[in-house]
């Protein structure tokens, strides 16, 4: 369900943003501990192929176009304090889109000071444009930042 945020006041937008962040965090943690339904279906698909078992449902699942593939690489070391030494922050990894008409987005939080995002798409796809995606992402992040700069809003 798409929400038209133009119809909401800033304080209502912040509530919606907090709810979205909380839900994302819960889903992200669940995926990390093997509770992501897509991971279970993918493993079942791999087993079906490995054991030569036909499954129309799993074949249908795996054939779906995943137009947006995102990932956040794990924090690989605690040897660098990215807040006190931002110049030594690891900017992350990168991967390509999993569909020719889609995007690959790899992102990483660099301490409390920055977000690194690597956005990829195929130039041959007429519907994708990694630079346009980047501009919209930056604009969205700036809009969220402005929400928290509004006077009287507690966060």
Biotite code that builds the C-alpha atoms (Angstrom):
import biotite.structure as struc

atoms = struc.array([
    struc.Atom([0.000, 0.000, 0.000], chain_id="A", res_id=1, res_name="UNK", atom_name="CA", element="C"),
    struc.Atom([1.539, 3.285, -1.110], chain_id="A", res_id=2, res_name="UNK", atom_name="CA", element="C"),
    struc.Atom([1.064, 6.201, 1.250], chain_id="A", res_id=3, res_name="UNK", atom_name="CA", element="C"),
    struc.Atom([0.864, 9.716, -0.210], chain_id="A", res_id=4, res_name="UNK", atom_name="CA", element="C"),
    struc.Atom([3.077, 11.534, 2.306], chain_id="A", res_id=5, res_name="UNK", atom_name="CA", element="C"),
    struc.Atom([2.107, 14.945, 0.920], chain_id="A", res_id=6, res_name="UNK", atom_name="CA", element="C"),
    struc.Atom([-1.200, 14.499, 2.757], chain_id="A", res_id=7, res_name="UNK", atom_name="CA", element="C"),
    struc.Atom([0.528, 14.172, 6.164], chain_id="A", res_id=8, res_name="UNK", atom_name="CA", element="C"),
    struc.Atom([1.983, 16.715, 8.574], chain_id="A", res_id=9, res_name="UNK", atom_name="CA", element="C"),
    struc.Atom([5.657, 16.409, 9.529], chain_id="A", res_id=10, res_name="UNK", atom_name="CA", element="C"),
    struc.Atom([4.891, 14.912, 12.952], chain_id="A", res_id=11, res_name="UNK", atom_name="CA", element="C"),
    struc.Atom([2.707, 12.250, 11.303], chain_id="A", res_id=12, res_name="UNK", atom_name="CA", element="C"),
    struc.Atom([5.486, 11.539, 8.789], chain_id="A", res_id=13, res_name="UNK", atom_name="CA", element="C"),
    struc.Atom([7.949, 10.989, 11.619], chain_id="A", res_id=14, res_name="UNK", atom_name="CA", element="C"),
    struc.Atom([5.607, 8.468, 13.238], chain_id="A", res_id=15, res_name="UNK", atom_name="CA", element="C"),
    struc.Atom([5.308, 6.609, 9.916], chain_id="A", res_id=16, res_name="UNK", atom_name="CA", element="C"),
    struc.Atom([9.088, 6.743, 9.427], chain_id="A", res_id=17, res_name="UNK", atom_name="CA", element="C"),
    struc.Atom([9.710, 5.334, 12.901], chain_id="A", res_id=18, res_name="UNK", atom_name="CA", element="C"),
    struc.Atom([7.214, 2.520, 12.256], chain_id="A", res_id=19, res_name="UNK", atom_name="CA", element="C"),
    struc.Atom([8.887, 1.711, 8.928], chain_id="A", res_id=20, res_name="UNK", atom_name="CA", element="C"),
    struc.Atom([12.340, 1.690, 10.564], chain_id="A", res_id=21, res_name="UNK", atom_name="CA", element="C"),
    struc.Atom([11.140, -0.556, 13.378], chain_id="A", res_id=22, res_name="UNK", atom_name="CA", element="C"),
    struc.Atom([9.546, -3.009, 10.926], chain_id="A", res_id=23, res_name="UNK", atom_name="CA", element="C"),
    struc.Atom([12.662, -3.007, 8.747], chain_id="A", res_id=24, res_name="UNK", atom_name="CA", element="C"),
    struc.Atom([14.854, -3.713, 11.776], chain_id="A", res_id=25, res_name="UNK", atom_name="CA", element="C"),
    struc.Atom([12.660, -6.620, 12.892], chain_id="A", res_id=26, res_name="UNK", atom_name="CA", element="C"),
    struc.Atom([12.600, -8.149, 9.400], chain_id="A", res_id=27, res_name="UNK", atom_name="CA", element="C"),
    struc.Atom([16.347, -7.629, 8.978], chain_id="A", res_id=28, res_name="UNK", atom_name="CA", element="C"),
    struc.Atom([17.113, -9.368, 12.295], chain_id="A", res_id=29, res_name="UNK", atom_name="CA", element="C"),
    struc.Atom([14.733, -12.213, 11.428], chain_id="A", res_id=30, res_name="UNK", atom_name="CA", element="C"),
    struc.Atom([16.512, -12.748, 8.103], chain_id="A", res_id=31, res_name="UNK", atom_name="CA", element="C"),
    struc.Atom([19.893, -12.818, 9.855], chain_id="A", res_id=32, res_name="UNK", atom_name="CA", element="C"),
    struc.Atom([18.752, -15.704, 12.041], chain_id="A", res_id=33, res_name="UNK", atom_name="CA", element="C"),
    struc.Atom([17.178, -17.709, 9.239], chain_id="A", res_id=34, res_name="UNK", atom_name="CA", element="C"),
    struc.Atom([13.603, -16.507, 9.572], chain_id="A", res_id=35, res_name="UNK", atom_name="CA", element="C"),
    struc.Atom([13.392, -14.885, 6.147], chain_id="A", res_id=36, res_name="UNK", atom_name="CA", element="C"),
    struc.Atom([10.764, -16.757, 4.142], chain_id="A", res_id=37, res_name="UNK", atom_name="CA", element="C"),
    struc.Atom([12.566, -16.066, 0.877], chain_id="A", res_id=38, res_name="UNK", atom_name="CA", element="C"),
    struc.Atom([15.708, -17.796, 2.183], chain_id="A", res_id=39, res_name="UNK", atom_name="CA", element="C"),
    struc.Atom([13.736, -20.896, 3.150], chain_id="A", res_id=40, res_name="UNK", atom_name="CA", element="C"),
    struc.Atom([12.093, -21.041, -0.270], chain_id="A", res_id=41, res_name="UNK", atom_name="CA", element="C"),
    struc.Atom([15.465, -20.606, -1.972], chain_id="A", res_id=42, res_name="UNK", atom_name="CA", element="C"),
    struc.Atom([17.004, -23.458, 0.038], chain_id="A", res_id=43, res_name="UNK", atom_name="CA", element="C"),
    struc.Atom([14.006, -25.663, -0.723], chain_id="A", res_id=44, res_name="UNK", atom_name="CA", element="C"),
    struc.Atom([14.482, -24.848, -4.402], chain_id="A", res_id=45, res_name="UNK", atom_name="CA", element="C"),
    struc.Atom([18.179, -25.813, -4.193], chain_id="A", res_id=46, res_name="UNK", atom_name="CA", element="C"),
    struc.Atom([17.292, -29.095, -2.471], chain_id="A", res_id=47, res_name="UNK", atom_name="CA", element="C"),
    struc.Atom([14.643, -29.854, -5.097], chain_id="A", res_id=48, res_name="UNK", atom_name="CA", element="C"),
    struc.Atom([17.259, -29.383, -7.832], chain_id="A", res_id=49, res_name="UNK", atom_name="CA", element="C"),
    struc.Atom([19.904, -31.362, -5.926], chain_id="A", res_id=50, res_name="UNK", atom_name="CA", element="C"),
    struc.Atom([17.549, -34.291, -5.349], chain_id="A", res_id=51, res_name="UNK", atom_name="CA", element="C"),
    struc.Atom([15.992, -34.007, -8.824], chain_id="A", res_id=52, res_name="UNK", atom_name="CA", element="C"),
    struc.Atom([12.503, -33.365, -7.418], chain_id="A", res_id=53, res_name="UNK", atom_name="CA", element="C"),
    struc.Atom([10.085, -31.361, -9.544], chain_id="A", res_id=54, res_name="UNK", atom_name="CA", element="C"),
    struc.Atom([8.110, -28.618, -7.811], chain_id="A", res_id=55, res_name="UNK", atom_name="CA", element="C"),
    struc.Atom([5.938, -26.293, -9.929], chain_id="A", res_id=56, res_name="UNK", atom_name="CA", element="C"),
    struc.Atom([5.555, -23.966, -6.925], chain_id="A", res_id=57, res_name="UNK", atom_name="CA", element="C"),
    struc.Atom([9.302, -23.629, -6.355], chain_id="A", res_id=58, res_name="UNK", atom_name="CA", element="C"),
    struc.Atom([9.950, -23.293, -10.095], chain_id="A", res_id=59, res_name="UNK", atom_name="CA", element="C"),
    struc.Atom([7.399, -20.461, -10.175], chain_id="A", res_id=60, res_name="UNK", atom_name="CA", element="C"),
    struc.Atom([8.954, -18.820, -7.084], chain_id="A", res_id=61, res_name="UNK", atom_name="CA", element="C"),
    struc.Atom([12.500, -18.845, -8.430], chain_id="A", res_id=62, res_name="UNK", atom_name="CA", element="C"),
    struc.Atom([11.401, -17.511, -11.845], chain_id="A", res_id=63, res_name="UNK", atom_name="CA", element="C"),
    struc.Atom([9.983, -14.277, -10.388], chain_id="A", res_id=64, res_name="UNK", atom_name="CA", element="C"),
    struc.Atom([11.849, -11.113, -11.388], chain_id="A", res_id=65, res_name="UNK", atom_name="CA", element="C"),
    struc.Atom([13.565, -9.537, -8.401], chain_id="A", res_id=66, res_name="UNK", atom_name="CA", element="C"),
    struc.Atom([13.831, -5.973, -9.686], chain_id="A", res_id=67, res_name="UNK", atom_name="CA", element="C"),
    struc.Atom([15.371, -4.569, -6.520], chain_id="A", res_id=68, res_name="UNK", atom_name="CA", element="C"),
    struc.Atom([18.072, -6.554, -4.781], chain_id="A", res_id=69, res_name="UNK", atom_name="CA", element="C"),
    struc.Atom([19.535, -4.991, -1.657], chain_id="A", res_id=70, res_name="UNK", atom_name="CA", element="C"),
    struc.Atom([22.090, -6.015, 0.893], chain_id="A", res_id=71, res_name="UNK", atom_name="CA", element="C"),
    struc.Atom([24.071, -4.631, 3.761], chain_id="A", res_id=72, res_name="UNK", atom_name="CA", element="C"),
    struc.Atom([27.512, -6.202, 4.203], chain_id="A", res_id=73, res_name="UNK", atom_name="CA", element="C"),
    struc.Atom([28.381, -7.173, 7.759], chain_id="A", res_id=74, res_name="UNK", atom_name="CA", element="C"),
    struc.Atom([30.692, -5.102, 9.895], chain_id="A", res_id=75, res_name="UNK", atom_name="CA", element="C"),
    struc.Atom([33.906, -7.043, 9.338], chain_id="A", res_id=76, res_name="UNK", atom_name="CA", element="C"),
    struc.Atom([36.120, -5.466, 11.955], chain_id="A", res_id=77, res_name="UNK", atom_name="CA", element="C"),
    struc.Atom([35.954, -3.424, 15.123], chain_id="A", res_id=78, res_name="UNK", atom_name="CA", element="C"),
    struc.Atom([39.615, -2.391, 14.829], chain_id="A", res_id=79, res_name="UNK", atom_name="CA", element="C"),
    struc.Atom([38.668, 0.997, 13.379], chain_id="A", res_id=80, res_name="UNK", atom_name="CA", element="C"),
    struc.Atom([36.363, 3.379, 15.212], chain_id="A", res_id=81, res_name="UNK", atom_name="CA", element="C"),
    struc.Atom([34.561, 4.850, 12.226], chain_id="A", res_id=82, res_name="UNK", atom_name="CA", element="C"),
    struc.Atom([33.220, 7.727, 14.287], chain_id="A", res_id=83, res_name="UNK", atom_name="CA", element="C"),
    struc.Atom([36.596, 8.986, 15.515], chain_id="A", res_id=84, res_name="UNK", atom_name="CA", element="C"),
    struc.Atom([38.460, 7.961, 12.346], chain_id="A", res_id=85, res_name="UNK", atom_name="CA", element="C"),
    struc.Atom([35.960, 8.515, 9.504], chain_id="A", res_id=86, res_name="UNK", atom_name="CA", element="C"),
    struc.Atom([38.766, 8.615, 6.934], chain_id="A", res_id=87, res_name="UNK", atom_name="CA", element="C"),
    struc.Atom([39.493, 4.938, 7.694], chain_id="A", res_id=88, res_name="UNK", atom_name="CA", element="C"),
    struc.Atom([35.887, 3.768, 7.285], chain_id="A", res_id=89, res_name="UNK", atom_name="CA", element="C"),
    struc.Atom([35.292, 0.805, 4.979], chain_id="A", res_id=90, res_name="UNK", atom_name="CA", element="C"),
    struc.Atom([32.829, 1.983, 2.333], chain_id="A", res_id=91, res_name="UNK", atom_name="CA", element="C"),
    struc.Atom([31.413, -1.483, 1.738], chain_id="A", res_id=92, res_name="UNK", atom_name="CA", element="C"),
    struc.Atom([30.886, -3.838, -1.139], chain_id="A", res_id=93, res_name="UNK", atom_name="CA", element="C"),
    struc.Atom([28.987, -3.855, -4.397], chain_id="A", res_id=94, res_name="UNK", atom_name="CA", element="C"),
    struc.Atom([27.027, -6.282, -6.545], chain_id="A", res_id=95, res_name="UNK", atom_name="CA", element="C"),
    struc.Atom([25.036, -6.159, -9.725], chain_id="A", res_id=96, res_name="UNK", atom_name="CA", element="C"),
    struc.Atom([21.294, -6.376, -10.208], chain_id="A", res_id=97, res_name="UNK", atom_name="CA", element="C"),
    struc.Atom([19.806, -9.876, -10.274], chain_id="A", res_id=98, res_name="UNK", atom_name="CA", element="C"),
    struc.Atom([17.482, -8.968, -13.161], chain_id="A", res_id=99, res_name="UNK", atom_name="CA", element="C"),
    struc.Atom([18.456, -7.192, -16.372], chain_id="A", res_id=100, res_name="UNK", atom_name="CA", element="C"),
    struc.Atom([15.669, -4.658, -15.791], chain_id="A", res_id=101, res_name="UNK", atom_name="CA", element="C"),
    struc.Atom([16.427, -4.176, -12.084], chain_id="A", res_id=102, res_name="UNK", atom_name="CA", element="C"),
    struc.Atom([18.814, -2.612, -9.595], chain_id="A", res_id=103, res_name="UNK", atom_name="CA", element="C"),
    struc.Atom([21.450, -3.845, -7.187], chain_id="A", res_id=104, res_name="UNK", atom_name="CA", element="C"),
    struc.Atom([21.864, -1.691, -4.082], chain_id="A", res_id=105, res_name="UNK", atom_name="CA", element="C"),
    struc.Atom([24.494, -2.431, -1.476], chain_id="A", res_id=106, res_name="UNK", atom_name="CA", element="C"),
    struc.Atom([24.547, -0.067, 1.480], chain_id="A", res_id=107, res_name="UNK", atom_name="CA", element="C"),
    struc.Atom([26.506, 0.323, 4.682], chain_id="A", res_id=108, res_name="UNK", atom_name="CA", element="C"),
    struc.Atom([26.380, 2.681, 7.646], chain_id="A", res_id=109, res_name="UNK", atom_name="CA", element="C"),
    struc.Atom([29.810, 4.190, 8.307], chain_id="A", res_id=110, res_name="UNK", atom_name="CA", element="C"),
    struc.Atom([29.691, 4.754, 12.042], chain_id="A", res_id=111, res_name="UNK", atom_name="CA", element="C"),
    struc.Atom([27.275, 7.529, 12.954], chain_id="A", res_id=112, res_name="UNK", atom_name="CA", element="C"),
    struc.Atom([28.478, 9.929, 10.260], chain_id="A", res_id=113, res_name="UNK", atom_name="CA", element="C"),
    struc.Atom([27.737, 8.537, 6.803], chain_id="A", res_id=114, res_name="UNK", atom_name="CA", element="C"),
    struc.Atom([25.875, 6.068, 4.641], chain_id="A", res_id=115, res_name="UNK", atom_name="CA", element="C"),
    struc.Atom([27.619, 4.428, 1.708], chain_id="A", res_id=116, res_name="UNK", atom_name="CA", element="C"),
    struc.Atom([25.424, 3.121, -1.117], chain_id="A", res_id=117, res_name="UNK", atom_name="CA", element="C"),
    struc.Atom([26.574, 1.387, -4.288], chain_id="A", res_id=118, res_name="UNK", atom_name="CA", element="C"),
    struc.Atom([23.815, 1.398, -6.907], chain_id="A", res_id=119, res_name="UNK", atom_name="CA", element="C"),
    struc.Atom([24.087, -0.659, -10.069], chain_id="A", res_id=120, res_name="UNK", atom_name="CA", element="C"),
    struc.Atom([21.894, -1.266, -13.094], chain_id="A", res_id=121, res_name="UNK", atom_name="CA", element="C"),
    struc.Atom([22.348, -2.391, -16.677], chain_id="A", res_id=122, res_name="UNK", atom_name="CA", element="C"),
    struc.Atom([22.777, 0.508, -19.106], chain_id="A", res_id=123, res_name="UNK", atom_name="CA", element="C"),
    struc.Atom([21.067, -1.632, -21.729], chain_id="A", res_id=124, res_name="UNK", atom_name="CA", element="C"),
    struc.Atom([17.794, -1.635, -19.746], chain_id="A", res_id=125, res_name="UNK", atom_name="CA", element="C"),
    struc.Atom([15.589, 1.232, -20.858], chain_id="A", res_id=126, res_name="UNK", atom_name="CA", element="C"),
    struc.Atom([13.737, 1.382, -17.539], chain_id="A", res_id=127, res_name="UNK", atom_name="CA", element="C"),
    struc.Atom([16.715, 1.694, -15.173], chain_id="A", res_id=128, res_name="UNK", atom_name="CA", element="C"),
    struc.Atom([19.108, 4.515, -14.415], chain_id="A", res_id=129, res_name="UNK", atom_name="CA", element="C"),
    struc.Atom([21.481, 4.126, -11.446], chain_id="A", res_id=130, res_name="UNK", atom_name="CA", element="C"),
    struc.Atom([22.252, 7.859, -11.413], chain_id="A", res_id=131, res_name="UNK", atom_name="CA", element="C"),
    struc.Atom([18.538, 8.746, -11.248], chain_id="A", res_id=132, res_name="UNK", atom_name="CA", element="C"),
    struc.Atom([18.077, 6.172, -8.464], chain_id="A", res_id=133, res_name="UNK", atom_name="CA", element="C"),
    struc.Atom([21.011, 7.767, -6.567], chain_id="A", res_id=134, res_name="UNK", atom_name="CA", element="C"),
    struc.Atom([19.480, 11.243, -6.891], chain_id="A", res_id=135, res_name="UNK", atom_name="CA", element="C"),
    struc.Atom([16.109, 10.008, -5.596], chain_id="A", res_id=136, res_name="UNK", atom_name="CA", element="C"),
    struc.Atom([17.801, 8.165, -2.713], chain_id="A", res_id=137, res_name="UNK", atom_name="CA", element="C"),
    struc.Atom([19.752, 11.282, -1.696], chain_id="A", res_id=138, res_name="UNK", atom_name="CA", element="C"),
    struc.Atom([16.603, 13.411, -1.946], chain_id="A", res_id=139, res_name="UNK", atom_name="CA", element="C"),
    struc.Atom([14.684, 10.917, 0.227], chain_id="A", res_id=140, res_name="UNK", atom_name="CA", element="C"),
    struc.Atom([17.434, 10.898, 2.860], chain_id="A", res_id=141, res_name="UNK", atom_name="CA", element="C"),
    struc.Atom([17.480, 14.712, 2.900], chain_id="A", res_id=142, res_name="UNK", atom_name="CA", element="C"),
    struc.Atom([13.679, 14.773, 3.322], chain_id="A", res_id=143, res_name="UNK", atom_name="CA", element="C"),
    struc.Atom([13.954, 12.404, 6.295], chain_id="A", res_id=144, res_name="UNK", atom_name="CA", element="C"),
    struc.Atom([16.723, 14.548, 7.800], chain_id="A", res_id=145, res_name="UNK", atom_name="CA", element="C"),
    struc.Atom([14.581, 17.683, 7.458], chain_id="A", res_id=146, res_name="UNK", atom_name="CA", element="C"),
    struc.Atom([11.757, 15.970, 9.322], chain_id="A", res_id=147, res_name="UNK", atom_name="CA", element="C"),
    struc.Atom([13.945, 15.678, 12.389], chain_id="A", res_id=148, res_name="UNK", atom_name="CA", element="C"),
    struc.Atom([15.111, 19.276, 12.106], chain_id="A", res_id=149, res_name="UNK", atom_name="CA", element="C"),
    struc.Atom([11.554, 20.602, 12.468], chain_id="A", res_id=150, res_name="UNK", atom_name="CA", element="C"),
    struc.Atom([11.217, 22.551, 15.706], chain_id="A", res_id=151, res_name="UNK", atom_name="CA", element="C"),
    struc.Atom([9.216, 20.915, 18.449], chain_id="A", res_id=152, res_name="UNK", atom_name="CA", element="C"),
    struc.Atom([9.601, 17.380, 17.108], chain_id="A", res_id=153, res_name="UNK", atom_name="CA", element="C"),
    struc.Atom([10.988, 14.938, 19.667], chain_id="A", res_id=154, res_name="UNK", atom_name="CA", element="C"),
    struc.Atom([13.066, 12.046, 18.430], chain_id="A", res_id=155, res_name="UNK", atom_name="CA", element="C"),
])
